Amino acid sequence: MQKELFRQSPDSDKLILFFNGWAMTREAVSHLAIPPEYDLLHVWDYRTDTLDVDWSPYREIRLSAWSMGVWATERLAREGKLPAVVSAVAICGTGYPMDDAMGIPLDIFRGTLDGLTEENRLRFNKRMCGGKSLKHLFEALAARETDEIKAELGRVCEEEEKRLKSVDPHPTAPLSWDKALIGAKDRIIPAKNQQAFWQMRGCRDIETVAEGDHYLFNRFTEWEQLWS
């Protein structure tokens, strides 16, 4: 995993911990205002589960995870590598990203990986953004190399195949999600599959955003809106 810390003050003792989606850059959330009393730790690139962070300066940590970031977060939680958090919000993601009932259907997931090229990236980006309406994000998505994001998706596929073949293909995670946001028109992870996952997890606040695509951050201007 890669990470970048945005310090608001040397004395900050509150942290927003954000796990980004597959192939993404910080431009996905750069427009969100960070509360003055918080730092922001942006995490991305899930080719490994390595995340070396000193959590000790923070007495309050608020977790947000988008898309594949939900999967990465739950993996860290199962491995005991996630700090205690006061709130956890999932956006358009599940802990089983390759799953016919609670994630991306297997054939579609494998087909995306096998056919990933520069040309196919453009089509995926359009689906993720809901077309070209989010021009700044559409352009930012080209920042990471295709080989890099293919390796990232390949690693997710490998781990998910292990899960599906295991004696416990739907493991729980020692993490209580407070809220799950779902885009009603998500073209990446079917909304009904997200609903099924969060109902299985017992999430107490499942909100389906009418007309929402896989990218919902354009509906917010501040980080606090996610957990309030």
Secondary structure, 3 states (H helix, E strand, C coil): CEEEEECCCCCCCEEEEEECCCCCCHHHCCCCECCCCEEEEEEECCCCCCCCCCCCCCCEEEEEEECHHHHHHHHHHHCCCCCCCCEEEEECCCCCCECCCCCECHHHHHHHHHCCCHHHHHHHHHHHHCCCCCHHHHHHHHHCCHHHHHHHHHHHHHHHHHHHHCCCCCCCCCCCCCEEEEECCCCCCCHHHHHHHHHHHCCCCEEEECCCCCCCHHHCCECHHHHC
